[in-house]
Amino acid sequence: MRLKEEQINRLGEKILNDLIAAKEVLLKGERGAALAAIKAAIIADIQAEESLERDAERILQENLAAMGRGAAEIDRHKMLRMIKDKLAKERKIVL
């Protein structure tokens, strides 16, 4: 999933505001530092998901090439989903 910087900013603000409203966090320092940490976590998560997507696509292409003509009968989307699920589990990424 690709989010624009403005969307990440709004999401970070929403998360921080919700945490403060629910009294889950008490800011001891600057609000900006907490917001920056939340945004960094969101960006890291997006990058991990994009990396997983690229790796799953590469593995799928390798497997389809190895299967040759038998690959024509494979449901590409289902196989890609299975590969992504397996990689996500191995990398402990929640999709």
Contacts in CASP RR format, 6 or more apart in sequence:
PFRMAT RR
TARGET T0000
AUTHOR 0000-0000-0000
METHOD contacts of the structure
MODEL  1
MRLKEEQINRLGEKILNDLIAAKEVLLKGERGAALAAIKAAIIADIQAEE
SLERDAERILQENLAAMGRGAAEIDRHKMLRMIKDKLAKERKIVL
1 46 0 8 1.000
1 49 0 8 1.000
2 46 0 8 1.000
2 50 0 8 1.000
3 11 0 8 1.000
3 42 0 8 1.000
3 46 0 8 1.000
8 39 0 8 1.000
8 42 0 8 1.000
8 43 0 8 1.000
9 39 0 8 1.000
11 42 0 8 1.000
12 35 0 8 1.000
12 38 0 8 1.000
12 39 0 8 1.000
12 42 0 8 1.000
13 35 0 8 1.000
15 38 0 8 1.000
16 25 0 8 1.000
16 31 0 8 1.000
16 34 0 8 1.000
16 35 0 8 1.000
16 38 0 8 1.000
19 25 0 8 1.000
20 27 0 8 1.000
25 34 0 8 1.000
27 34 0 8 1.000
48 91 0 8 1.000
48 93 0 8 1.000
49 93 0 8 1.000
49 95 0 8 1.000
52 84 0 8 1.000
52 87 0 8 1.000
52 88 0 8 1.000
52 91 0 8 1.000
52 93 0 8 1.000
53 84 0 8 1.000
55 87 0 8 1.000
56 80 0 8 1.000
56 83 0 8 1.000
56 84 0 8 1.000
56 87 0 8 1.000
57 80 0 8 1.000
59 83 0 8 1.000
59 87 0 8 1.000
60 76 0 8 1.000
60 79 0 8 1.000
60 80 0 8 1.000
60 83 0 8 1.000
63 71 0 8 1.000
63 79 0 8 1.000
64 71 0 8 1.000
64 74 0 8 1.000
64 76 0 8 1.000
65 71 0 8 1.000
67 74 0 8 1.000
84 95 0 8 1.000
85 95 0 8 1.000
87 93 0 8 1.000
88 94 0 8 1.000
88 95 0 8 1.000
END
